[in-house]
Amino acid sequence: MTADVVLMDVRMPGLDGVEATRRIVAAHPGGPRILVLTTFDLDEYAFAALRAGASGFLLKDALPEDLLRAIRTVHAGDAVVAPSTTRRLIAHYLQPLPDASSAAPRTDAVSLPRPAGKGTEAIETLTEREREVWIEIARGLTNGEIAAELGISEATVKSHVGSVLAKTGSRDRVALVLLAYERGLTVAG
């Protein structure tokens, strides 16, 4: 029996949670989703965990119902980042661009790990609608909100999200958000 979701502590004896996450993701592509928990609300831990392939980052002081909701969200293939961490991550690692209309890749952006062959060429294969959905994901909208915003069904949004994930080689919505900022498709704020 394999786990669907792993709750990972950042600080552990012997092997830290970020490296353990990296190893699990590398050994089991498409395997268990990892939700990193920590008492330390530090940007370095959050970003390292997400870069290692975690689907979520949450503080241990989260309410039980919030933790349960986060586990269910990660299990469903979406991502969770502690609210207190989200804005700081965007502000610190993904500096706003002066012109959001430019889709040219940023040269100073954070590099995200991607499967081989899943770079700019794959992004260029996105349809206009897939690109619109991707930008709404980067704005933090849920599938239902994206459906309302674009005037399409939620099932269609889910289909587009799956296609964008596959074409970009992204593991989850967190990676899509980071990639959208990296490529200059959206800006913070």
SETOR-846933 format. One line per field, with one value per atom (N, C-alpha, C): residue number from 1; residue in one letter; atom name; z, y, x. Coordinates in nm, 4 decimals. Example, Ala and Ser with C-alpha at 12.3 -4.5 7.8 and 13.67 -1.06 7.14 Angstrom:
BEGIN
nr <- 1,1,1,2,2,2
rest <- A,A,A,S,S,S
atom <- N,CA,C,N,CA,C
up <- 0.7800,0.7800,0.7800,0.7080,0.7140,0.7870
north <- -0.5690,-0.4500,-0.3300,-0.2250,-0.1060,0.0030
east <- 1.3190,1.2300,1.3200,1.2850,1.3670,1.2900
END
This chain:
BEGIN
nr <- 1,1,1,2,2,2,3,3,3,4,4,4,5,5,5,6,6,6,7,7,7,8,8,8,9,9,9,10,10,10,11,11,11,12,12,12,13,13,13,14,14,14,15,15,15,16,16,16,17,17,17,18,18,18,19,19,19,20,20,20,21,21,21,22,22,22,23,23,23,24,24,24,25,25,25,26,26,26,27,27,27,28,28,28,29,29,29,30,30,30,31,31,31,32,32,32,33,33,33,34,34,34,35,35,35,36,36,36,37,37,37,38,38,38,39,39,39,40,40,40,41,41,41,42,42,42,43,43,43,44,44,44,45,45,45,46,46,46,47,47,47,48,48,48,49,49,49,50,50,50,51,51,51,52,52,52,53,53,53,54,54,54,55,55,55,56,56,56,57,57,57,58,58,58,59,59,59,60,60,60,61,61,61,62,62,62,63,63,63,64,64,64,65,65,65,66,66,66,67,67,67,68,68,68,69,69,69,70,70,70,71,71,71,72,72,72,73,73,73,74,74,74,75,75,75,76,76,76,77,77,77,78,78,78,79,79,79,80,80,80,81,81,81,82,82,82,83,83,83,84,84,84,85,85,85,86,86,86,87,87,87,88,88,88,89,89,89,90,90,90,91,91,91,92,92,92,93,93,93,94,94,94,95,95,95,96,96,96,97,97,97,98,98,98,99,99,99,100,100,100,101,101,101,102,102,102,103,103,103,104,104,104,105,105,105,106,106,106,107,107,107,108,108,108,109,109,109,110,110,110,111,111,111,112,112,112,113,113,113,114,114,114,115,115,115,116,116,116,117,117,117,118,118,118,119,119,119,120,120,120,121,121,121,122,122,122,123,123,123,124,124,124,125,125,125,126,126,126,127,127,127,128,128,128,129,129,129,130,130,130,131,131,131,132,132,132,133,133,133,134,134,134,135,135,135,136,136,136,137,137,137,138,138,138,139,139,139,140,140,140,141,141,141,142,142,142,143,143,143,144,144,144,145,145,145,146,146,146,147,147,147,148,148,148,149,149,149,150,150,150,151,151,151,152,152,152,153,153,153,154,154,154,155,155,155,156,156,156,157,157,157,158,158,158,159,159,159,160,160,160,161,161,161,162,162,162,163,163,163,164,164,164,165,165,165,166,166,166,167,167,167,168,168,168,169,169,169,170,170,170,171,171,171,172,172,172,173,173,173,174,174,174,175,175,175,176,176,176,177,177,177,178,178,178,179,179,179,180,180,180,181,181,181,182,182,182,183,183,183,184,184,184,185,185,185,186,186,186,187,187,187,188,188,188,189,189,189
rest <- M,M,M,T,T,T,A,A,A,D,D,D,V,V,V,V,V,V,L,L,L,M,M,M,D,D,D,V,V,V,R,R,R,M,M,M,P,P,P,G,G,G,L,L,L,D,D,D,G,G,G,V,V,V,E,E,E,A,A,A,T,T,T,R,R,R,R,R,R,I,I,I,V,V,V,A,A,A,A,A,A,H,H,H,P,P,P,G,G,G,G,G,G,P,P,P,R,R,R,I,I,I,L,L,L,V,V,V,L,L,L,T,T,T,T,T,T,F,F,F,D,D,D,L,L,L,D,D,D,E,E,E,Y,Y,Y,A,A,A,F,F,F,A,A,A,A,A,A,L,L,L,R,R,R,A,A,A,G,G,G,A,A,A,S,S,S,G,G,G,F,F,F,L,L,L,L,L,L,K,K,K,D,D,D,A,A,A,L,L,L,P,P,P,E,E,E,D,D,D,L,L,L,L,L,L,R,R,R,A,A,A,I,I,I,R,R,R,T,T,T,V,V,V,H,H,H,A,A,A,G,G,G,D,D,D,A,A,A,V,V,V,V,V,V,A,A,A,P,P,P,S,S,S,T,T,T,T,T,T,R,R,R,R,R,R,L,L,L,I,I,I,A,A,A,H,H,H,Y,Y,Y,L,L,L,Q,Q,Q,P,P,P,L,L,L,P,P,P,D,D,D,A,A,A,S,S,S,S,S,S,A,A,A,A,A,A,P,P,P,R,R,R,T,T,T,D,D,D,A,A,A,V,V,V,S,S,S,L,L,L,P,P,P,R,R,R,P,P,P,A,A,A,G,G,G,K,K,K,G,G,G,T,T,T,E,E,E,A,A,A,I,I,I,E,E,E,T,T,T,L,L,L,T,T,T,E,E,E,R,R,R,E,E,E,R,R,R,E,E,E,V,V,V,W,W,W,I,I,I,E,E,E,I,I,I,A,A,A,R,R,R,G,G,G,L,L,L,T,T,T,N,N,N,G,G,G,E,E,E,I,I,I,A,A,A,A,A,A,E,E,E,L,L,L,G,G,G,I,I,I,S,S,S,E,E,E,A,A,A,T,T,T,V,V,V,K,K,K,S,S,S,H,H,H,V,V,V,G,G,G,S,S,S,V,V,V,L,L,L,A,A,A,K,K,K,T,T,T,G,G,G,S,S,S,R,R,R,D,D,D,R,R,R,V,V,V,A,A,A,L,L,L,V,V,V,L,L,L,L,L,L,A,A,A,Y,Y,Y,E,E,E,R,R,R,G,G,G,L,L,L,T,T,T,V,V,V,A,A,A,G,G,G
atom <- N,CA,C,N,CA,C,N,CA,C,N,CA,C,N,CA,C,N,CA,C,N,CA,C,N,CA,C,N,CA,C,N,CA,C,N,CA,C,N,CA,C,N,CA,C,N,CA,C,N,CA,C,N,CA,C,N,CA,C,N,CA,C,N,CA,C,N,CA,C,N,CA,C,N,CA,C,N,CA,C,N,CA,C,N,CA,C,N,CA,C,N,CA,C,N,CA,C,N,CA,C,N,CA,C,N,CA,C,N,CA,C,N,CA,C,N,CA,C,N,CA,C,N,CA,C,N,CA,C,N,CA,C,N,CA,C,N,CA,C,N,CA,C,N,CA,C,N,CA,C,N,CA,C,N,CA,C,N,CA,C,N,CA,C,N,CA,C,N,CA,C,N,CA,C,N,CA,C,N,CA,C,N,CA,C,N,CA,C,N,CA,C,N,CA,C,N,CA,C,N,CA,C,N,CA,C,N,CA,C,N,CA,C,N,CA,C,N,CA,C,N,CA,C,N,CA,C,N,CA,C,N,CA,C,N,CA,C,N,CA,C,N,CA,C,N,CA,C,N,CA,C,N,CA,C,N,CA,C,N,CA,C,N,CA,C,N,CA,C,N,CA,C,N,CA,C,N,CA,C,N,CA,C,N,CA,C,N,CA,C,N,CA,C,N,CA,C,N,CA,C,N,CA,C,N,CA,C,N,CA,C,N,CA,C,N,CA,C,N,CA,C,N,CA,C,N,CA,C,N,CA,C,N,CA,C,N,CA,C,N,CA,C,N,CA,C,N,CA,C,N,CA,C,N,CA,C,N,CA,C,N,CA,C,N,CA,C,N,CA,C,N,CA,C,N,CA,C,N,CA,C,N,CA,C,N,CA,C,N,CA,C,N,CA,C,N,CA,C,N,CA,C,N,CA,C,N,CA,C,N,CA,C,N,CA,C,N,CA,C,N,CA,C,N,CA,C,N,CA,C,N,CA,C,N,CA,C,N,CA,C,N,CA,C,N,CA,C,N,CA,C,N,CA,C,N,CA,C,N,CA,C,N,CA,C,N,CA,C,N,CA,C,N,CA,C,N,CA,C,N,CA,C,N,CA,C,N,CA,C,N,CA,C,N,CA,C,N,CA,C,N,CA,C,N,CA,C,N,CA,C,N,CA,C,N,CA,C,N,CA,C,N,CA,C,N,CA,C,N,CA,C,N,CA,C,N,CA,C,N,CA,C,N,CA,C,N,CA,C,N,CA,C,N,CA,C,N,CA,C,N,CA,C,N,CA,C,N,CA,C,N,CA,C,N,CA,C,N,CA,C,N,CA,C,N,CA,C,N,CA,C,N,CA,C,N,CA,C,N,CA,C,N,CA,C,N,CA,C,N,CA,C,N,CA,C,N,CA,C,N,CA,C,N,CA,C,N,CA,C,N,CA,C,N,CA,C,N,CA,C,N,CA,C,N,CA,C,N,CA,C,N,CA,C,N,CA,C,N,CA,C
up <- 0.0000,0.0000,0.0000,-0.0844,-0.0888,-0.0351,0.0130,0.0670,-0.0459,-0.0300,-0.1257,-0.0894,0.0409,0.0904,0.2045,0.2008,0.3073,0.3803,0.5130,0.5949,0.6358,0.5920,0.6097,0.6999,0.8004,0.8854,0.8180,0.8315,0.7723,0.8478,0.9795,1.0606,1.1195,1.0764,1.1277,1.1505,1.2423,1.2631,1.1435,1.1092,1.0003,0.8639,0.8186,0.6854,0.6994,0.6497,0.6647,0.5697,0.5986,0.5224,0.3774,0.3489,0.2105,0.1274,0.1786,0.1054,0.0969,0.2032,0.1992,0.0926,0.0836,-0.0196,-0.1578,-0.1784,-0.3084,-0.3475,-0.2524,-0.2802,-0.3111,-0.2360,-0.2603,-0.3989,-0.4319,-0.5624,-0.6755,-0.6585,-0.7622,-0.7778,-0.6660,-0.6689,-0.7120,-0.6952,-0.7237,-0.8040,-0.9311,-1.0105,-1.0143,-0.9900,-0.9851,-0.8598,-0.7702,-0.6475,-0.5441,-0.4193,-0.3151,-0.3219,-0.2904,-0.2770,-0.1383,-0.1281,-0.0011,0.0512,0.1752,0.2453,0.3563,0.3445,0.4414,0.5556,0.6781,0.7989,0.8769,0.9337,1.0134,1.1148,1.2188,1.3152,1.2734,1.1735,1.1317,1.0072,1.0219,0.9107,0.8375,0.7737,0.7034,0.5536,0.4786,0.3334,0.2763,0.3323,0.2792,0.2848,0.3958,0.4077,0.3081,0.2990,0.2092,0.0656,0.0199,-0.1203,-0.1490,-0.0574,-0.0767,-0.0852,-0.0012,-0.0023,-0.1335,-0.1799,-0.3057,-0.4235,-0.4256,-0.5331,-0.5316,-0.4125,-0.4005,-0.4492,-0.4711,-0.5240,-0.4300,-0.3153,-0.2229,-0.2874,-0.2562,-0.3065,-0.2097,-0.0942,0.0018,0.1126,0.1792,0.2899,0.3905,0.5116,0.6126,0.7476,0.8291,0.9627,1.0582,1.1555,1.2502,1.3409,1.3481,1.4319,1.3574,1.2384,1.1631,1.2438,1.2337,1.3012,1.2427,1.3231,1.2733,1.1447,1.1381,1.0170,0.8962,0.9198,0.8099,0.7617,0.8555,0.8189,0.7387,0.7843,0.7129,0.5725,0.5619,0.4313,0.3415,0.3987,0.3212,0.2704,0.3547,0.3129,0.1974,0.2092,0.1024,-0.0258,-0.0121,-0.1285,-0.2013,-0.1254,-0.1845,-0.2469,-0.1799,-0.2336,-0.3671,-0.3806,-0.5042,-0.6177,-0.5882,-0.6934,-0.6961,-0.6032,-0.5938,-0.4923,-0.4675,-0.3779,-0.2674,-0.1588,-0.0434,0.0049,0.0288,0.0913,0.2033,0.3190,0.4340,0.3926,0.4254,0.3853,0.4263,0.5450,0.5910,0.5065,0.4361,0.3554,0.2111,0.1594,0.0173,-0.0306,0.0336,-0.0118,-0.0022,0.1071,0.1211,0.0140,-0.0214,-0.1276,-0.2593,-0.2917,-0.4165,-0.4136,-0.3050,-0.2955,-0.2951,-0.2264,-0.2128,-0.3347,-0.3851,-0.4921,-0.6317,-0.6420,-0.7728,-0.7818,-0.7971,-0.8012,-0.9153,-0.8921,-0.9970,-1.1189,-1.2334,-1.3586,-1.3892,-1.4582,-1.4915,-1.5903,-1.6771,-1.7792,-1.7816,-1.7308,-1.7228,-1.8584,-1.9617,-2.0922,-2.1661,-2.1215,-2.1878,-2.1494,-2.2467,-2.2197,-2.2371,-2.2549,-2.2719,-2.1409,-2.1461,-2.0244,-1.9514,-1.8184,-1.7386,-1.7234,-1.7333,-1.7174,-1.5717,-1.4855,-1.3443,-1.2592,-1.3207,-1.2469,-1.1803,-1.0865,-1.0166,-1.1123,-1.1157,-1.2009,-1.1296,-1.2012,-1.1446,-1.2082,-1.1300,-1.1898,-1.2785,-1.3978,-1.4916,-1.5558,-1.5927,-1.6662,-1.7962,-1.8432,-1.9670,-2.0802,-2.1611,-2.2772,-2.2461,-2.1233,-2.0856,-2.0557,-2.1521,-2.1315,-2.2096,-2.2633,-2.3389,-2.4569,-2.5219,-2.6376,-2.5997,-2.4839,-2.4386,-2.4076,-2.3493,-2.3156,-2.4427,-2.5481,-2.6746,-2.7388,-2.6943,-2.7498,-2.6817,-2.5772,-2.5095,-2.6023,-2.5954,-2.6700,-2.5983,-2.6651,-2.6030,-2.4767,-2.4805,-2.3640,-2.2503,-2.2816,-2.1781,-2.1120,-2.1910,-2.1379,-2.0456,-2.0862,-2.0020,-1.8681,-1.8734,-1.7513,-1.6628,-1.7237,-1.6497,-1.5778,-1.6453,-1.5843,-1.4664,-1.4797,-1.3686,-1.2509,-1.2788,-1.1721,-1.0989,-1.1746,-1.1150,-1.0304,-1.0631,-0.9827,-0.8550,-0.8413,-0.7205,-0.7250,-0.8438,-0.8543,-0.8493,-0.7924,-0.7917,-0.9282,-0.9517,-1.0784,-1.0975,-0.9911,-1.0004,-1.0333,-0.9718,-0.9991,-1.1414,-1.1884,-1.3258,-1.4238,-1.3959,-1.4823,-1.4922,-1.3792,-1.3789,-1.4520,-1.4292,-1.4905,-1.6428,-1.6921,-1.8360,-1.9060,-1.8301,-1.8897,-1.9494,-1.8821,-1.9271,-1.8093,-1.8347,-1.7271,-1.6424,-1.5198,-1.4308,-1.4858,-1.5493,-1.6098,-1.7196,-1.7968,-1.9016,-1.8399,-1.7301,-1.6608,-1.6149,-1.5538,-1.5063,-1.6215,-1.7352,-1.8534,-1.8956,-1.8971,-1.9349,-1.8330,-1.7044,-1.6002,-1.6217,-1.6456,-1.6712,-1.7914,-1.8948,-2.0161,-1.9909,-1.9172,-1.8864,-1.7994,-1.7013,-1.6178,-1.7034,-1.7917,-1.8755,-1.9725,-2.0386,-2.1393,-2.0787,-1.9580,-1.8947,-1.8105,-1.7893,-1.7061,-1.5595,-1.5205,-1.3818,-1.2977,-1.1736,-1.0829,-1.0304,-1.0036,-0.9433,-0.9665,-0.9058,-0.9264,-0.8722,-0.7652,-0.7124,-0.8190,-0.8820,-0.9864,-1.1027,-1.1353,-1.2421,-1.2051,-1.0808,-1.0367,-1.0467,-0.9946,-0.9995,-1.1432,-1.2294,-1.3697,-1.4395,-1.4061,-1.4655,-1.4285,-1.3039,-1.2625,-1.3300,-1.3358,-1.3981,-1.5446,-1.6135,-1.7557,-1.7800,-1.6713,-1.6857,-1.7329,-1.7142,-1.7577,-1.6601,-1.5398,-1.4385,-1.3407,-1.2616,-1.1635,-1.0269,-0.9237,-0.7862,-0.7657,-0.6787,-0.6438,-0.7409
north <- -0.1170,0.0000,0.1241,0.2209,0.3448,0.4595,0.5599,0.6767,0.7696,0.8358,0.9366,1.0736,1.1025,1.2295,1.2006,1.2666,1.2550,1.3882,1.3842,1.5029,1.5015,1.6039,1.6062,1.7216,1.6936,1.7988,1.8537,1.9820,2.0408,1.9955,2.0041,1.9690,1.8302,1.7406,1.6043,1.5624,1.4717,1.4249,1.3422,1.3571,1.2787,1.3402,1.3414,1.3918,1.4971,1.6190,1.7231,1.6972,1.7601,1.7369,1.7798,1.8822,1.9278,1.8218,1.7692,1.6650,1.5373,1.5027,1.3845,1.4022,1.5233,1.5527,1.5343,1.5915,1.5808,1.4331,1.3533,1.2112,1.1342,1.1623,1.0937,1.1293,1.2581,1.3025,1.2414,1.2358,1.1789,1.0281,0.9609,0.8149,0.7699,0.8576,0.8201,0.9292,0.9492,1.0524,1.0235,1.1248,1.1055,1.0335,1.0088,0.9357,1.0207,1.0001,1.0719,1.2224,1.2957,1.4412,1.4690,1.5727,1.6012,1.7369,1.7372,1.8585,1.8794,1.9861,2.0143,2.0963,2.0520,2.1205,2.1684,2.2864,2.3384,2.4394,2.4577,2.5642,2.6927,2.6835,2.7968,2.8623,2.9807,3.0546,3.1317,3.0563,3.1151,3.0932,3.1998,3.1917,3.0868,3.0771,2.9829,2.8396,2.8030,2.6679,2.6462,2.7434,2.7292,2.7137,2.8024,2.7969,2.6720,2.6339,2.5120,2.3898,2.3855,2.2717,2.2659,2.3807,2.3838,2.3488,2.3984,2.3644,2.2161,2.1568,2.0139,1.9274,1.9893,1.9139,1.9005,1.9670,1.9615,2.0270,1.9758,2.0323,2.1312,2.1445,2.2387,2.2680,2.3802,2.4255,2.4892,2.4354,2.4820,2.4882,2.5820,2.5950,2.4995,2.4497,2.3533,2.4121,2.5447,2.6047,2.6188,2.5601,2.5629,2.4917,2.5424,2.4788,2.3395,2.2454,2.1093,2.1049,2.1866,2.1858,2.2411,2.3358,2.3880,2.2829,2.2085,2.1010,1.9934,1.9557,1.8543,1.9031,2.0294,2.0890,2.0897,2.1204,2.1222,1.9824,1.8832,1.7446,1.7062,1.7384,1.7060,1.7827,1.9079,1.9899,1.9324,1.8974,1.8388,1.7037,1.6246,1.4940,1.5084,1.6157,1.6390,1.6911,1.7171,1.7621,1.9116,1.9836,2.1270,2.1515,2.2763,2.3111,2.4041,2.4037,2.4873,2.5511,2.6817,2.7512,2.8357,2.8313,2.9081,3.0528,3.1087,3.2465,3.3465,3.3276,3.4210,3.4140,3.3057,3.2848,3.3294,3.3174,3.3409,3.4785,3.5829,3.7182,3.7445,3.6965,3.7184,3.6448,3.5247,3.4508,3.5268,3.5746,3.6490,3.7757,3.8499,3.9757,3.9542,3.8517,3.8301,3.7648,3.6593,3.5820,3.6223,3.6805,3.7106,3.8583,3.9386,4.0834,4.1212,4.2167,4.2580,4.3120,4.2835,4.3356,4.4698,4.5570,4.6856,4.6732,4.5723,4.5587,4.4154,4.3937,4.2583,4.2031,4.2860,4.2375,4.1628,4.1748,4.1076,3.9609,3.8747,3.7308,3.6783,3.7665,3.7241,3.6681,3.5626,3.5061,3.6069,3.6041,3.6914,3.6278,3.7079,3.6547,3.6514,3.7303,3.7339,3.6488,3.5723,3.4986,3.3748,3.3243,3.2021,3.0849,2.9970,2.8793,2.7705,2.7114,2.6035,2.4725,2.3669,2.2381,2.1908,2.1424,2.0933,1.9658,1.8758,1.7593,1.8024,1.7217,1.7536,1.7773,1.8783,1.9068,1.9865,2.0317,2.1047,2.2496,2.3215,2.4599,2.5525,2.6561,2.7573,2.6961,2.5964,2.5342,2.4754,2.4104,2.3507,2.4601,2.5683,2.6787,2.7376,2.7432,2.7984,2.7119,2.5875,2.5002,2.5201,2.6025,2.6286,2.7029,2.6659,2.7410,2.8738,2.9652,3.0943,3.0744,2.9830,2.9572,2.8958,2.8039,2.7448,2.8529,2.9449,3.0549,3.1432,3.1701,3.2498,3.1803,3.0500,2.9733,2.9770,2.9607,2.9622,3.0961,3.2048,3.3364,3.3521,3.2992,3.3071,3.2204,3.1082,3.0256,3.1070,3.1751,3.2566,3.3697,3.4154,3.5191,3.4612,3.3270,3.2624,3.2198,3.2211,3.1850,3.0337,2.9919,2.8509,2.8154,2.6872,2.6457,2.7095,2.7149,2.7764,2.9247,2.9937,3.1362,3.1600,3.0722,3.0839,3.0626,2.9635,2.9355,3.0583,3.1211,3.2403,3.3558,3.3728,3.4823,3.4699,3.3466,3.3259,3.2841,3.2623,3.2242,3.0842,2.9918,2.8523,2.7633,2.6351,2.5447,2.5076,2.4667,2.4241,2.2988,2.2104,2.0905,2.1288,2.2326,2.2800,2.3388,2.4123,2.4674,2.3540,2.2510,2.1366,2.0724,2.0615,2.0054,2.0915,2.2238,2.3152,2.3123,2.3049,2.2986,2.1740,2.0611,1.9373,1.9496,2.0137,2.0320,2.1236,2.2326,2.3257,2.2567,2.1796,2.1042,2.0106,1.9371,1.8409,1.9098,2.0136,2.0807,2.1517,2.2054,2.2770,2.1851,2.0613,1.9692,2.0068,2.0798,2.1241,2.0176,2.0063,1.9044,1.9440,2.0739,2.1182,2.2673,2.3228,2.4639,2.5581,2.5194,2.6037,2.6230,2.5147,2.5246,2.6102,2.6000,2.6841,2.8319,2.8636,3.0034,3.0559,2.9804,3.0236,3.0388,2.9453,2.9522,3.0729,3.1050,3.2224,3.3501,3.3599,3.4767,3.4762,3.3594,3.3480,3.3920,3.3548,3.3870,3.5259,3.5966,3.7330,3.7413,3.6345,3.6349,3.7080,3.7289,3.8013,3.8641,3.9558,4.0236,4.0193,4.0381,4.0383,4.1571,4.1361,4.2455,4.2572
east <- 0.0839,0.0000,0.0890,0.0582,0.1342,0.0493,0.1166,0.0473,0.0048,-0.1083,-0.1540,-0.0983,-0.0910,-0.0405,0.0559,0.1708,0.2703,0.2752,0.2637,0.2835,0.4303,0.5037,0.6494,0.6891,0.7684,0.8229,0.9487,0.9737,1.0946,1.2179,1.2118,1.3284,1.3109,1.4004,1.3993,1.5442,1.5670,1.7047,1.7510,1.8756,1.9326,1.9107,1.7883,1.7548,1.6455,1.6722,1.5704,1.4545,1.3407,1.2186,1.2262,1.3041,1.3175,1.3897,1.4986,1.5721,1.4893,1.4179,1.3308,1.2233,1.1673,1.0671,1.1270,1.2445,1.3128,1.3322,1.3754,1.4013,1.2726,1.1671,1.0397,0.9865,0.9887,0.9381,1.0203,1.1530,1.2395,1.2177,1.1976,1.1823,1.0434,0.9444,0.8057,0.7349,0.7726,0.7038,0.5540,0.4750,0.3306,0.2856,0.3818,0.3537,0.2852,0.3141,0.2415,0.2631,0.1588,0.1678,0.2255,0.3050,0.3702,0.3267,0.2799,0.2410,0.3426,0.4212,0.5260,0.4678,0.4953,0.4505,0.5716,0.5615,0.6718,0.6222,0.6997,0.6715,0.7409,0.8287,0.9099,0.8514,0.7983,0.7382,0.8482,0.9363,1.0499,1.0355,1.0569,1.0464,1.1406,1.2596,1.3585,1.3067,1.2423,1.1876,1.0743,0.9857,0.8706,0.9162,1.0025,1.0429,1.1238,1.2121,1.2908,1.1999,1.0975,1.0050,0.9278,0.8802,0.8047,0.8939,1.0162,1.1106,1.1451,1.1444,1.1751,1.0599,0.9426,0.8294,0.7118,0.7177,0.6042,0.4826,0.3671,0.2417,0.1822,0.2443,0.1919,0.2895,0.2662,0.3493,0.2560,0.2533,0.1596,0.2299,0.1878,0.2445,0.1739,0.2487,0.1931,0.0861,0.0787,-0.0252,-0.1583,-0.1671,-0.2928,-0.4014,-0.5218,-0.6343,-0.6563,-0.7055,-0.7271,-0.8102,-0.9164,-0.9996,-0.9235,-0.8317,-0.7496,-0.6496,-0.5930,-0.5005,-0.5730,-0.6908,-0.7686,-0.8047,-0.8459,-0.8784,-0.7539,-0.6386,-0.5144,-0.4789,-0.4965,-0.4687,-0.5609,-0.6878,-0.7838,-0.7514,-0.7105,-0.6769,-0.5558,-0.4532,-0.3326,-0.3655,-0.4462,-0.4856,-0.5579,-0.6367,-0.7127,-0.6246,-0.4967,-0.4061,-0.3826,-0.4438,-0.4199,-0.3091,-0.2806,-0.1706,-0.2185,-0.1437,-0.1756,-0.0456,-0.0503,0.0616,0.0027,0.0659,0.0178,-0.0040,-0.1191,-0.1480,-0.0403,0.0169,0.1191,0.2453,0.2634,0.3832,0.3640,0.2439,0.2189,0.2636,0.2175,0.2509,0.4011,0.4641,0.6086,0.6860,0.6429,0.7112,0.7053,0.5892,0.5733,0.6577,0.6495,0.7224,0.8736,0.9190,1.0627,1.1266,1.0671,1.1281,1.0834,0.9687,0.9131,0.8817,0.9838,0.9670,0.8747,0.7833,0.6904,0.7637,0.7073,0.7608,0.6964,0.7665,0.7058,0.5909,0.5926,0.4897,0.4391,0.3183,0.2626,0.2236,0.2146,0.1706,0.2807,0.4023,0.5138,0.5160,0.5181,0.5235,0.6648,0.7612,0.9000,0.9525,1.0312,1.0865,1.1752,1.1686,1.2537,1.3900,1.4937,1.6286,1.6709,1.6045,1.6398,1.5467,1.4607,1.3585,1.4168,1.3417,1.3778,1.3652,1.4637,1.4556,1.3779,1.2862,1.2067,1.2471,1.2558,1.2888,1.1745,1.2067,1.1068,1.1598,1.0715,1.1171,1.1836,1.2757,1.3466,1.2484,1.2769,1.1938,1.0693,1.0527,0.9314,0.9680,1.0109,1.0502,0.9617,1.0234,0.9513,0.8774,0.9375,0.8733,0.7375,0.7308,0.6049,0.5026,0.5467,0.4566,0.3970,0.4754,0.4275,0.3196,0.3046,0.2005,0.0652,0.0616,-0.0653,-0.1605,-0.2876,-0.3884,-0.4128,-0.4800,-0.5117,-0.5955,-0.6922,-0.7771,-0.6958,-0.6052,-0.5205,-0.4341,-0.3836,-0.3024,-0.3877,-0.5133,-0.6034,-0.6292,-0.6539,-0.6781,-0.5532,-0.4370,-0.3106,-0.2914,-0.3206,-0.3055,-0.4018,-0.5229,-0.6189,-0.5733,-0.5113,-0.4539,-0.3475,-0.2624,-0.1559,-0.2128,-0.3327,-0.3992,-0.4587,-0.4564,-0.5044,-0.6496,-0.7112,-0.8516,-0.8705,-0.9827,-1.0206,-1.0795,-1.1011,-1.1621,-1.2991,-1.3799,-1.5118,-1.5035,-1.4087,-1.3912,-1.3416,-1.2534,-1.2036,-1.3181,-1.4022,-1.5173,-1.6069,-1.6354,-1.7206,-1.6526,-1.5243,-1.4489,-1.4441,-1.4257,-1.4093,-1.5387,-1.6450,-1.7721,-1.7725,-1.7031,-1.6979,-1.7343,-1.7568,-1.7948,-1.6734,-1.7021,-1.5945,-1.5257,-1.6011,-1.5413,-1.4428,-1.4768,-1.3862,-1.2603,-1.2771,-1.1605,-1.0696,-1.1273,-1.0485,-0.9714,-1.0357,-0.9694,-0.8507,-0.8720,-0.7637,-0.6500,-0.6842,-0.5814,-0.4948,-0.5591,-0.4845,-0.3936,-0.4430,-0.3637,-0.2445,-0.2663,-0.1567,-0.0516,-0.0972,-0.0033,0.0818,0.0168,0.0880,0.1841,0.1369,0.2207,0.3407,0.3241,0.4355,0.5228,0.4777,0.5543,0.5495,0.4457,0.4331,0.3646,0.4083,0.3538,0.2168,0.1971,0.0719,0.0532,-0.0510,-0.0845,0.0216,0.0893,0.1962,0.3040,0.3434,0.4455,0.3953,0.2668,0.2110,0.2168,0.1868,0.1919,0.3350,0.4293,0.5683,0.6162,0.5783,0.6181,0.5558,0.4332,0.3684,0.4430,0.4862,0.5646,0.7010,0.7622,0.8937,0.8885,0.7839,0.7692,0.7110,0.6802,0.6305,0.4867,0.4083,0.2700,0.1791,0.2258,0.1499,0.2470,0.1977,0.2834,0.2180,0.2957,0.2445,0.1524,0.0508,-0.0389,-0.1509
END
